Amino acid sequence: MSVSKPSVILSRRDMFSLAAGVACAGVLPASFARADVRPETFSSSEIVDNGHRFFGSVTRGLAEGVESANKRWGKPNAYILGQEGSGAFVGGLRYGEGTMYTRNAGKRPVYWQGPTIGIDAGLDGDRTMMLVYNLPEVEGIFRRYSGVDGAAYLIGGVGFTALNNNEVVVIPVRTGVGARLGMNLGYLKFTPEKTWNPF
């Protein structure tokens, strides 16, 4: 006479407990973003090294720009590497996508878009590194950011612009190809998924 083994049936509560245990044991991949953790800061040298690897040879002035930003806002606790494209003739649009990295809260994909208006015309495509200061948690990136005192400056061929929303400051560092001339006002809106709606 054969004896069949009893089957194991897990309740929803058991499955949730098992999943939580796996997460606590660190079995989830490192790319999993922990939304409730405040990211730790990066040193200037870490940011500059990552920038050199990302931008390649077009990095003149990057270290000076990072140091200047850090003197004003402290050390960044996240950074974004990605690409974007924009175009304008008086009014314009900007779209981008990339990955946000933190030291202790994982990484996650992010998307950004926004309108511009001003005395501005042209097209450009950029590799973009964004320094993020005072981010309270990973999900805190998803909001609109407007210019800080209209700050935009160029150091050694690398463009820096300061954007903020309350205490969170985002510094896009751009180097790319194209022709763009003029001044504009606008904002960037960060979203967890792609959207064509810049507003």
C-alpha positions as CSV (number, residue, x, y, z in Angstrom):
1,M,0.0,0.0,0.0
2,S,1.5,3.3,-1.0
3,V,1.2,6.3,1.2
4,S,0.8,9.7,-0.5
5,K,2.6,12.7,0.9
6,P,0.4,15.4,2.2
7,S,0.3,18.5,-0.1
8,V,1.3,21.9,1.4
9,I,-1.3,24.6,1.0
10,L,-0.2,28.1,2.0
11,S,-2.7,30.8,3.0
12,R,-2.3,34.3,1.7
13,R,-1.0,35.3,5.1
14,D,1.7,32.6,5.0
15,M,2.7,33.6,1.4
16,F,3.0,37.2,2.5
17,S,5.1,36.3,5.5
18,L,7.3,34.1,3.3
19,A,7.8,37.0,0.8
20,A,8.6,39.4,3.7
21,G,11.1,36.9,5.1
22,V,12.8,36.6,1.7
23,A,13.0,40.4,1.4
24,C,14.5,40.8,4.9
25,A,17.0,38.1,4.2
26,G,18.3,40.2,1.3
27,V,17.4,37.7,-1.4
28,L,15.7,40.4,-3.6
29,P,17.9,41.8,-6.3
30,A,19.9,44.9,-5.6
31,S,17.9,46.9,-8.2
32,F,14.8,46.8,-6.0
33,A,14.2,50.3,-4.8
34,R,13.4,50.7,-1.1
35,A,10.9,53.6,-1.1
36,D,10.8,54.2,2.6
37,V,14.6,54.6,3.2
38,R,16.3,58.0,3.1
39,P,19.3,57.6,0.7
40,E,22.8,58.2,2.0
41,T,25.1,60.8,0.4
42,F,27.8,60.4,-2.2
43,S,31.2,62.0,-2.1
44,S,32.3,64.4,-4.8
45,S,34.9,62.0,-6.0
46,E,32.3,59.2,-6.5
47,I,30.1,61.5,-8.5
48,V,32.9,62.8,-10.6
49,D,34.2,59.2,-11.3
50,N,30.7,58.1,-12.4
51,G,30.4,61.2,-14.5
52,H,33.7,60.5,-16.3
53,R,32.6,57.0,-17.0
54,F,29.2,58.1,-18.2
55,F,30.2,61.1,-20.4
56,G,33.5,59.7,-21.6
57,S,36.0,62.3,-22.8
58,V,33.6,65.2,-22.7
59,T,34.1,65.9,-19.0
60,R,36.1,69.1,-18.8
61,G,34.8,71.2,-15.9
62,L,32.7,68.4,-14.4
63,A,34.7,68.3,-11.2
64,E,34.6,72.0,-10.8
65,G,30.9,72.1,-11.3
66,V,30.2,69.3,-8.8
67,E,32.3,71.0,-6.2
68,S,30.5,74.3,-6.8
69,A,27.1,72.6,-6.4
70,N,28.2,70.7,-3.3
71,K,29.4,73.9,-1.6
72,R,25.9,75.3,-2.1
73,W,23.7,72.3,-1.3
74,G,25.9,69.8,0.5
75,K,26.4,66.2,-0.8
76,P,23.9,64.6,-3.2
77,N,22.1,61.5,-1.9
78,A,21.1,60.3,-5.3
79,Y,22.0,60.7,-9.0
80,I,20.4,60.0,-12.3
81,L,22.1,58.8,-15.5
82,G,20.1,59.0,-18.7
83,Q,19.5,60.7,-22.0
84,E,17.0,63.3,-23.2
85,G,15.9,65.3,-26.2
86,S,14.4,68.7,-26.6
87,G,13.3,71.2,-29.1
88,A,12.0,74.7,-29.1
89,F,10.8,77.6,-31.1
90,V,9.6,80.1,-28.5
91,G,7.7,77.3,-26.8
92,G,9.4,73.9,-26.4
93,L,9.3,70.5,-24.9
94,R,11.9,68.2,-23.2
95,Y,11.7,64.4,-22.7
96,G,14.1,62.1,-21.0
97,E,14.6,58.8,-19.3
98,G,17.2,57.1,-17.1
99,T,18.0,55.3,-13.9
100,M,18.2,56.9,-10.4
101,Y,21.0,55.4,-8.2
102,T,21.2,55.6,-4.4
103,R,23.8,54.2,-2.1
104,N,21.5,52.3,0.3
105,A,18.0,52.4,-1.2
106,G,18.6,50.7,-4.5
107,K,17.9,52.0,-8.0
108,R,14.9,52.6,-10.2
109,P,13.9,53.8,-13.6
110,V,12.7,57.4,-13.9
111,Y,11.3,59.5,-16.7
112,W,11.0,63.3,-17.0
113,Q,9.3,65.8,-19.3
114,G,8.5,69.4,-19.2
115,P,7.5,72.5,-21.2
116,T,9.6,75.6,-21.8
117,I,8.7,79.1,-23.0
118,G,11.0,82.0,-23.9
119,I,13.4,83.4,-26.5
120,D,14.6,80.0,-27.5
121,A,15.0,78.0,-30.7
122,G,16.7,74.8,-31.8
123,L,17.1,71.1,-31.2
124,D,19.4,69.2,-29.0
125,G,20.1,65.7,-27.7
126,D,22.0,65.2,-24.4
127,R,23.5,62.6,-22.2
128,T,22.4,63.8,-18.8
129,M,23.6,63.2,-15.3
130,M,21.4,64.7,-12.6
131,L,22.6,65.3,-9.0
132,V,19.8,65.0,-6.4
133,Y,20.2,66.8,-3.0
134,N,18.0,66.3,0.1
135,L,15.9,63.5,-1.3
136,P,13.8,62.2,1.6
137,E,13.1,58.8,0.0
138,V,13.2,57.2,-3.4
139,E,9.6,58.1,-4.3
140,G,10.3,61.7,-3.3
141,I,11.8,62.3,-6.8
142,F,8.3,62.2,-8.4
143,R,7.3,65.9,-8.5
144,R,7.8,69.0,-10.5
145,Y,11.0,71.0,-10.3
146,S,11.4,74.6,-11.4
147,G,14.5,76.8,-11.7
148,V,16.3,78.2,-8.7
149,D,16.9,81.9,-9.3
150,G,17.1,81.0,-13.0
151,A,20.5,79.5,-12.3
152,A,22.2,78.1,-15.4
153,Y,26.0,78.1,-15.9
154,L,28.5,76.6,-18.2
155,I,31.9,75.2,-17.0
156,G,34.3,73.8,-19.5
157,G,31.7,72.9,-22.1
158,V,29.4,71.1,-19.5
159,G,26.1,72.8,-18.7
160,F,24.6,73.0,-15.2
161,T,21.1,74.1,-14.2
162,A,19.6,74.2,-10.7
163,L,16.0,73.1,-10.2
164,N,14.1,72.7,-6.9
165,N,10.9,71.7,-5.2
166,N,10.9,72.7,-1.6
167,E,13.9,71.1,0.0
168,V,14.8,68.8,-2.9
169,V,17.3,70.2,-5.4
170,V,18.0,68.6,-8.8
171,I,21.1,69.7,-10.8
172,P,21.0,68.4,-14.5
173,V,24.5,68.2,-16.0
174,R,24.2,68.1,-19.8
175,T,26.6,67.5,-22.6
176,G,25.4,66.6,-26.0
177,V,24.9,67.5,-29.7
178,G,22.7,69.9,-31.5
179,A,22.0,73.6,-31.9
180,R,20.2,75.6,-29.3
181,L,20.2,79.3,-28.7
182,G,18.4,81.5,-26.3
183,M,16.8,81.6,-22.8
184,N,13.7,79.9,-21.5
185,L,11.6,79.3,-18.4
186,G,10.1,75.9,-17.6
187,Y,10.1,73.0,-15.3
188,L,10.8,69.2,-15.2
189,K,8.2,66.7,-14.1
190,F,9.5,63.3,-12.9
191,T,7.3,60.2,-13.3
192,P,7.7,56.5,-12.6
193,E,6.5,55.6,-16.1
194,K,6.7,57.1,-19.6
195,T,4.2,59.7,-20.5
196,W,3.8,62.1,-23.4
197,N,2.0,64.7,-21.2
198,P,4.6,67.3,-20.2
199,F,2.1,69.0,-17.8
